[in-house]
Amino acid sequence: MELIECIESEQAALGTILYEPSLIQESMLQSSHFATVAHSLIFRAMRTVEAEGTEPELAAVITALGESIHQTGGIQYLTQLAGSVATTATFTHHERKIVEAYRLRESRQAAIRYVEQPNESALQRLSQKLTDLQRLGAINQEKTLKEWLYEISDDMSRTQNENKNSYKTGYAPLDQMTGGLQRKELIVVAARPSMGKTAFALNLGSNHCKNEGRCLLFSLEMGSKQLLQRVISADTHIDGQKWKFPSRFFSEEDYDRATTSIASLLDWKLNMYENTSVISDICSISRQTARENPDDDLLIVIDYLQMIQGLGRFERKDLEVGAITRELKRLATDLNVPIIVLSQLSRKVENRHDKRPVMADLRDSGNIEQDADVIAFLYREAYYDQDADHANQVEVDVSKQRNGPTGTIHLGFMKECGRFIDIDDTA
């Protein structure tokens, strides 16, 4: 925004308050938001008058300014501000432009300070400053009661397939329990190694892409190429072990199915990142993607939580994990998207007779239980007992759901190719 445009909005906002002093009570502006010293002083005087229980009329503001009125252009300038207002209807519009200009100025200054002295501490301050400024941009944009009620009414009139507040998972029993992957929710999927949590996350991401959604996949443990091989295996039922030597183990049918799958994947809106592990980078990429693709239904998948690096120094790992989950929950809310993050479980599960995980088993739990909207545990009995009655099933235990019921569902799991299916799915 040009400086002259910013100054014009400041003049309009100040003039509107002088014209209709009661508007000061509705304003979320602060004196620091103004670009010029003169306007900052005038608004500070208005707030001083308001704090004294008086409306900031012209005479009261002049009195509050005292000797500093000479720095504002004098009585004549204030009189011109009040006299130039034709309507109060544009007050909110000018407020937003003032805040937008303030955000840009502060962002620029924060970036300059970091460039002048780049280090880990400065990076943390920069990240926090930019996050705070971004949230400030939502000033005066809260929906009214009428708008919320219209939205609820609109949701009621839609069929499940038209629901814009959630994405289908591809698994009927899971959708029935959770309503799908809900926007603004942080969803934690936790399990011990070899239970299939990475495969489960890949299946959810794949199903979303097949429904023409966009998926960001941050893999902090496994390379993108290996993950794509697993996606193709799940899509084609090819045994994942064959990827070690495709030229030796692939049959002609395997080649045909894999080639067809690869051609299909080329049309997916899937972005994969294997070298991005710092929380600020994950947030930055996600925000940029959301901004550049506003019409896409975005899903973010992270594998896995304990490998994300927080900003700054933490005395304990659980404190770092807690800071990360808070940031991810904020990201989900700001972008209006669901975020799935995988999590490890502590080894103490293995010391119990019943090895089904519970909340207390979340590794480096920090604020995971508090910040997550949904927590689901995966458990395969066949991992511990090869003679189990349901060797090809996985229990998905939804142990926490902030806005819905909890309980356990069962999905079929084709371990060789990493494919999850509904129990009654014959595909």
N, C-alpha and C positions, 0 to 999 in steps of 0.2 A: 504494500500500500504506500502511495506517495505521501510525503510529509504534509503537503498542502491539503490533501484529502483528509488526513488524520486530524489536522488542526481544525478543519471545517466541521468535522463530526464533534470535536471537543467543544467548539463554540456553540454548536446546535444543542448539545446536551446541557451545557451550563445555562444557556439562554432559556431552555425549556424549564429547568428547575426554578429559575428566577421568575418565569412567567406563571408556573404552577408549582409553588414551593412544596406541596404535599408529595410530589413525585420522589423527593429525596428518600422517603421511607421505603420506596419500592426499588430503589437503585442498589445494585450490587457493586458499583464502582468504588475504587479507593483512590486517594490522591496520587498514589504511585503509578496509577495506570495512565496518567496524562503525560503527553510528550513534552510540553512546555512548562517552565517553572511558573509562569503567570497563571496558567490554568490549574496547575497543581495547587497553588496557594489559594485560589478562589474556591476550589472544591473542598480543600481542608477547612476553610472558613465556614463553608456550608455545613460540613459535618460538626464543627464546633457549635454552631448555632443549634443544630438539631439535637446535639447531646444536652444542651441546656433546656430542652423542652420547648423550643420556639421554632416556628417554620422559617426557613432561610429566605425571607423576603429581601428585596434589594437593600433596604436600609439596615437590616440586621446583619447582612453579609458585609456591608461597608464598615460597620462598627467593629465586627469581628476581625476584619483585615487590619485595622489600625494603621500603623506606619507602613506596613508592607503593601498597602494599596498602591503605592508608587511603583512597585515592581509588577503590577498587574495591568497597567495602562490607565489607572485612575477611575474616578467615578464615571467619566464619560464612556469608557470602554464597557463597564458593567451595564450601563444604561443601554448601550447599543446592543449588547447581547440579549437583554430582556426584550427589547423592542423589535428584534429581527425574527421572532418566532411567530410563525403563521398557524401552526398546529402542534399539539402534543403527541399526535399519533405516531410520529417517527422516532420517539424517544428511545424505544428499545432497539431500533435499527442502529441508531448512532452509538448506543452503549456497546453493541456487539462490535462495531467497527473500531471503537476505542480499544476494546480488549484485544481484538485481533492484532492491531498495530503494536500494542504493548507486548503481546506474546512474541511477535517477530523481533522486536528490539531486544527483548531479554534473551531470546534464543541465540541471536547473533552475538551478543555480549558473552554469553556462557560458552559458546563455541570458541570465541577468541581467547577467553581465559584458559581454556583447555589446551589450545594450540600453543600458547605461550609457555605453558608448563605441563606437558603431558605426563601423567603418571597414573597409577591405579586409583589413588584417592581422588584425583581430579576427574577421572573418568566416572567414578561413582557419583560425584557431585553433579557432573554434567547430565548423566542419565536421570538422576532424581529431579533435577531442575526441569528438564524437557518433559518428563512425565507430569510434574505438577502444572506446568504451563499448558500441556495438552488438556488436562482436566479442567483448567480454568476456562478453556475455550467453550465449555458447555454452559457458560453463564446465560441465565435467562432462557434456556432452551428446555426446561422441564415441561413435560406435558401437563395440560390441565386435566381436571377430573372428567370433563366432558370428552376430551380426546382419548383418555384411557378407557372410558366406558364404551365409546364407539369402537375402539380396537377390540375390546372383549366381545362385543356384539358381533363384530366382523368375524372373529375367530369361531364363534359358535355356529355361524352360518356356513363355514367351510367344511368340506369332507376331510377325512384324515389325510388323504393324498394331497390336499391343497394347503395343509397347515404350514404356514411360513415360519412358525416359531420353533420347529424341530426338523431334524433329518431322520429318515428311516434308517435303521441299522442293517436291514436285510434279514433280520431274524424275528419272526412273528412273536414268539413268547417274550423276547426282550423288549420289543416295541410295545407290547401290551402292558408290561410292567412299568416301563419308564416313559412311554409316550414318544420314544425315539431319543435322539441326541438333541437336548434342548439348548437353544441359544443362551449365551451368557453363563453357561454352567462349566465348572471345572470338574472333569470326570477322571477319577483315579482308578486304574485297573492294576491290581497288585497280585503277585503270585511268586512262589518259589521258582527257581530255574527249572526249565524243561516242562513247565505246565502248559506252555503254549501262548503266553501273553503277547509276545511279538507277533506271532501268527494271527492272533485274535485282532490286534490293532491293525495289521495289514489287511485283514479281511474287512474290517469296518471302513478303512480308508478306501479300499478297492470298491466296495459296494457304493460308497458315496460318489466316487468318480464315475461309476457305471450309471448313476442317476444324474449325471452331468454336473455334479458339484465339483468344487475346487478343493484340493487337499494339499496342505503343507506338511511334509513329513521330515521331522528332525530326528536323525538316527545318530546317537552319540556312541554307539557300541559296534554297530554292524555297517559295513560299506553299502553304498547305494546299489552297486552292481549285484551284490549278494541278495539284497532285499528285493530287487526286481526279479531275480531268478525265483525267489520264493513266491512272489506275486504271480508269476507265470505258472509255476507249479500248481498253486492253488486254483488257478483259473482253468488249467488243462488236465489236472489229476496226474501230472508227471511226478514220479518219485523224486524228491529233492536230492537224493544221493547221486542221481545220474548226472547232476551238474558238475560233479568233480571231473568227469571225463565224458562230455557229451558225445564226442566223436566215436567213443568206444561203446557207450551204453545206450545212446538214443536209438530207438527203433525208427523206422520210416514214418510210422504213425506219430511218434513223439515229435519228430521234426515238423510234420505238417501242423500238428496242434500248436506247437510253440510258435511257429511262424505266423499262424493266424492270430494267436494271442498278442504277439508283438505288434502286429499291424493295428490291432484294436487299441492297444495301450498308447500308440502314437497320438490318438485323439483325446486322451485323458488330460484333464487339467491337474496334473500332479507335479509338484515341485519337491525335490528331495535335497536335503542338506546333511552331509556327513562330517563337515568340518566346523560346524557351528555349535558351540557348547556353552557360551556365555549368555546369561539370561538377557542382558541388554541387546545382544545381537539377535537373539530369537525374537524378542519383542519388536525390534526395529524392522526386521524382515517381514514379520507378520503385519505390522501396521502399514508398511509400504505396499504389500500385496493387496491388503484390504482397500487401500486408497486407490490403487491403480485398477482394481477390478470390483467396483462398487455393486455391480449387478450379480456377482457370483455368490453362491452359497458356499462360504468358506468353512472348512474344517481343519483344525490344527492337531497333529498327532506328534507326541514327543516320546522317544524311547532312549533313555528313561530318566526319571526324576533325580536320582542320586548322582548322576554324572553331569548334571547341569552345574555350571560354575556361577556362583553369586558374585556380586560386586563388593569389594572391600574385604576386610578381615573379620572372621568370626571366631569366637572362643571355642565353639563346638559345632560339629557338623549339623546337629539338629537345628541350631539357630539359623544356619545358612539355608537349610532346606525349608524352614519356616518362612524366611524372607522370600525365597523363590516361589513357594506356593501362593503367597500373598500377591506377588507380582503377576503370576499366571492368572489368578482369579480376576485381578484388575484388568488384565489384557482381554480376557473373555468378555467381561462386562463392557469395556470400552468399544470393542470391535463387534459386539453383539453376535458372537460365534461360540460354538462349543469347543472346548479344548480337552483332548484325551491325553493324559500323561500316564505312562507306565511306572510302576514302583516296585522295588524289591521288598522282600520280607526278611525279617531277622531269622537267624538259624535256629532259634529256640523252638520254632515249629517242629523241627525234626526230633525234638526230645520228648514230645507228647505222644500219647497213644493215639488220640484223635488228631490227625495232622491237618484238619481243615483250619484255615487261617481265620483269625479274628482281628479286630481293630488294633489291639495291643501289639500285634506282630509287625505292624508297619515299621520298616526300618528307618531310623533317623526321623521319627515321626514328626517332630517339630509341630507345625500347625496344620499338618495334612488333614487330620480329621476335622478340624475347625474350618479350614478354607474350602475343602472339597464339597461340591454339591451332591456328588454321587461317588460312592466307593464300592467297587465290585471286586471280589476275590475269585480267582480261578483255581479249581482243584480237580485233579485227575486221580481217581483212586487207582487206576491201572499203573501209575508211576510207582506206587508202593506195593501193589499186589497184582502180579501179572495174571492171576487167575480170577480177577474181579469179574463180577457178573456183567458189568457194563464197561467193558474194556475200551470201547470207542466213544465214550461219553465224557464230557467236561461239565462240571458244576460251575455255574456262574452265580455266585452268591452276592446279591445286591444288599450289602449290609448297612448302607446309608443312602437315603435319597431324601434330600431336603424338602422336595415338593411332591413326594409320592410314597408308595408302599415299599417295604423291603421284603426280601424272600429269595428263594433259590429257583433258578430255571436250569434245564439240562439241554445242552446242544451236542450234536454229533461232532466228532473230531477225527478227520482222516489224517492221522499223524504223518504218514509218509509224504503227503503233498502239502500239509499245512492248511487244510481247508476245513472251516467250520460250516456245519449245516444244521438246519432244523431237524429234529429227530425223525419227523415224518417225511423228510425230503429224500426223494429217491434219486436225485440228480447225482 
